[in-house]
């Protein structure tokens, strides 16, 4: 892909969630966001709803 997608976080909701995670989980989140930004066809499994949350 020639261009990267732009990933936008709404207010501080994502940052608050991200900062509360362990270093290991933060690295997984960063890897996933990079995949979303740079992969032409992102697999569906990266967009599934997280159960027990409202909108994640």
C-alpha positions in Angstrom: 0.0 0.0 0.0 1.4 3.4 -1.0 -0.4 5.4 1.7 -1.1 4.6 5.3 -4.5 4.8 6.7 -5.0 7.4 9.4 -6.1 6.0 12.7 -8.0 8.5 14.8 -8.7 8.2 18.6 -11.8 10.0 19.9 -11.0 12.2 22.9 -8.8 10.4 25.5 -10.9 7.2 25.6 -8.3 5.1 23.7 -5.3 6.7 25.4 -6.8 6.0 28.9 -7.4 2.4 27.9 -4.0 2.0 26.3 -2.1 3.6 29.2 -3.9 1.2 31.7 -2.5 -1.9 29.8 0.7 -3.8 30.5 3.7 -3.2 28.3 3.0 -6.5 26.6 -0.5 -5.6 25.7 0.6 -2.1 24.6 3.0 -3.7 22.1 0.2 -5.9 20.8 -2.1 -2.9 20.4 0.7 -1.0 18.6 1.4 -4.0 16.3 -2.4 -4.2 15.4 -2.7 -0.5 14.7 0.4 -0.7 12.4 -1.3 -3.6 10.6 -4.5 -1.6 10.2 -2.6 1.4 8.9 -0.5 -0.4 6.4 -2.4 -3.5 5.2 -4.6 -3.1 2.1 -7.1 -5.8 3.2 -7.2 -6.1 7.0 -8.5 -9.4 8.3 -12.0 -9.2 10.0 -10.7 -10.6 13.2 -9.0 -7.2 13.9 -12.4 -5.5 13.8 -14.5 -7.7 16.0 -16.4 -6.2 18.9 -14.9 -6.8 22.3 -17.6 -8.4 24.4 -18.6 -6.7 27.6 -17.8 -3.2 26.2 -19.8 -0.4 24.6 -18.2 0.2 21.2 -14.8 -1.3 21.6 
